[in-house]
Amino acid sequence: MKRLARVVPLLACVSVAAVCSKNSTGVDPDAVDGREKSAVQTVLNTALANDTLYPTLALLVFPYIDRASRLAVGAGDTLRLVGVQLDIDAAKGSIPVVARLSAILAWRGYRANTRTVDTVVFIVGEGLTPPVNDSLRTRFSTDTAGTGTGFVIHQAADSSLQVWLARAGALHITSNSYGSGLSRTSGGVTLTTSRGTIVGDYRITAKLVPDSSSIVATTASFATGIQALKVVITGALP
């Protein structure tokens, strides 16, 4: 029942709404430079091109990501983080299309001269309403509560990539808060985006793809909250 692939017909609607969704209220210290965002997205699009979930999720949420919180991680380094929550409660004919997902995108080490990013972490889990407590593994289903997966991706200055896939870890979201949403309706489908914050943490232990010859582990705690985006999709799919 919860097959995210069935939302593909929504993508045209999402693209139209995206150009109207951003909130321009002045200079935001968490704003993401367009070139930096493009570099992060290029890493994910390349590394996760064959993942069954990521491409659709990226098309639904990336148009709206223009802010990311900053977290000091020592030695003058800064981690950028943004939370994404996707709530789909729609129908295609008589078939329900339901998915409730939470994700964290984090990165550090953007190199403006080469437009590359040293490290990108992408974690996604099932569940929307706190507390979310998902255990990370190699694969997960949007039908299976309490599960998630994640990736750690290293990009060298020459743009070459190494990808590690989760073998253990967890995604925790303890609270969230959003402002009023901005809605757009097209063809019987309503898409609502809201900005706010989420509180929680993640830890991930991952092995190199494809040969599992090395292991990486990384954690982040955002106990005071980070920038977050909620996307809600309802209605009758074409």
N, C-alpha and C positions, 0 to 999 in steps of 0.2 A: 504493500500500500504506500509506504513512504519511499517513493522513487523520485529522487531529485531530478533525474533526467527528464521527467515529464514537464518540467517548467521551461524547457528550451523555447517553446513558442512565446514565452513572456519577454524574451530578450529584446525584441524590437521596442516593446513598451518601455522597458527599463532604459534603453538608450535615449529615447525621447525625453523621459522624465528627468534623466540625470542632468541635463543641461540647465534645468530649472531648480535644482535641489540645493545648491550650495548657499550658505548663509554668509553674506558679506557684511559684517558688523565692525570692520576695522582690522587693525593689525593683530594677529593672533600669534603668541609666542610658540604655539604648537603647530603652526602651519608647516606643511611639507612642501618644499620646493618641487616644482613640476618635473625637473630633470632627475631629482633624487627619487621621486615616486616612480618615474619611468624605469630607472635602473633597478629598483626593487622588483617591479612587476616583470621586467625582462628576465631576471634570475628565476622567479617562480614559474613563469610561462615556459621557460626552457627546461628547468629541472623537473617540473611536474606535468609535462605535456601529456604523458601517458597515464596519469592518475585518473581514476574514474570519476572522482568527485570534484577535484580542484577546478578544472576548466569552467564548468557551469557556475560554481560558486564565485569564481573570479569575475565572470561576466556580470553577475548579479550585484556584486558589492564594490568592486574596484572603482567604478565611476564616481563613487561617493567618498572615497578615502582621500581627504586632503588635510587631515590633522593627525598628529601622533605625539603622545606624551614623551617626555625625556626622563630617563632614569640613569643616574650616575652609577657606573659599574667599576670605578677605580682606575687609577693611572691615567686620569684625564679622559677616559673613554665614556661615551654616552650611548645608551640603548634607547632606540625609539620604539614605542609600543602603541598599538591601537587594538581595541577589542571590537569584534563584529558579532552581532547576533541576528540570525536570519529565521524568520517565522513565516512559514508558508502554510496556509489553511485554505486550500482552493479545491476545485473539482474539475475533472475533464470528463464531461458527460456525467455518468453515474459513478465514476471512479474517483474516490478521494485522493488528493495529492497533498500530503502532509509531511512537513519536515521542520524540525526545530533544532537549530544548530548554534553553537557558540564557538568562536574562533579567536585566536590571538595571533597577530602578525607582529614580529619584532625584527629589528635589524640594527646593525652597527657597522661603522667603518666605511661610510660612503666616501668614495674618492672622486672629487669633482673633475679632476684632470682626465681620468679615464672613464668616468661615469660607470664605475663598478662599485660593488658593495662587498665588504669582507665576509659578513655572516648574515644570513637570513634564517629566522625560525618561524615556522608556520605550524600551528597546532589547531586541530578542530575536534570537537566532541559533540555528542548528542545531548540535548537538553538546553533549556532556555531560562527557566525560572530558578533563581537561586534557592537553595544551594545546588550548584552543579558540581559533581564530583565524578569525573570521568577518568578511568584508567587507560593509559595509552598502550597501544599494541601495533603490530604490523598492519593489520586491516581492521576496519570496523564498519558496521552497518548503521544507517540512520534509523533502523528499526530496533536497535539493541541499546537499551538504556544503560547509562553508566560507562560507555566506552568511547574511545577516541583514538586518534592517531596523530602523528606529527613528523616533521622533517626539519633537519638542520642542514643548511646549504652553505658551503664556502665557495666564494668566487675569488680567483686570483686576479691580479691587475691586468692580465692578458685575457680576461673574461672566461677562462676555463673554469669548470664547475666540478665540485665533489658533493655528493648527496648522501646523507645519513638518514635512515628510516628508523622510526621509534620501535624499540623493543620493550621498553618499560617507562614508567613515569605517570604523571597525573596532571589534569587540568582542573583547577578549583575556581569557581566564581561564587563568592559569598554574598555579594549584593550588587545591585545595579540601579541606576536612576536615569531617566530620560526626560527631556523637555517635550513640548508639544510637537507632534509630527506634521510633516508636510506631505500631503496626499496628491497623487495624480491618478486619474482613471482613463483607461483606453481599452476599447473593445470588451468591456465587461470585467476587466481586471483592474483592481486598485492596488497601487504600490504606495506605501507610506514609509518615509524615512524620518528617523528621530536621532538627535545627537544627545549624548550624555556621558556618563562614566560607569565603569565597572570596577569592582574590587576583587582581588583574588591572587592567585599565583600559579605558576606551572613549574614542572621539573620534567626533563626528558633525558632518557638514555637511549642512544641510537647507534646503529651499526652501519658501516659504509655499504653503499649499494654499488655493484651487485655482489661483491665477494666477501663482505662482512669481515674484512681484515683489520679494521680499526673501529674503536668505539669512542664516541664523544658524549659528554653529559653537560647539560646547562640548566640553569634555574633562573627564575625571576619572580620577585614578589612585588605586587602593586597594591599594598595594603592601604595606601591613601587614595587610590583610584587613578585610572588612566582614561584617556579619551576613548569613547566608544560610539559605535554607530549601530542602530537597529533598523533592519529592513523588514517590513511586514507586507506580505502579498496575499491578497484574498480575491475571490471572485470565481468566475467560470472561464476556464482556459479554452482557447479556440481549438 
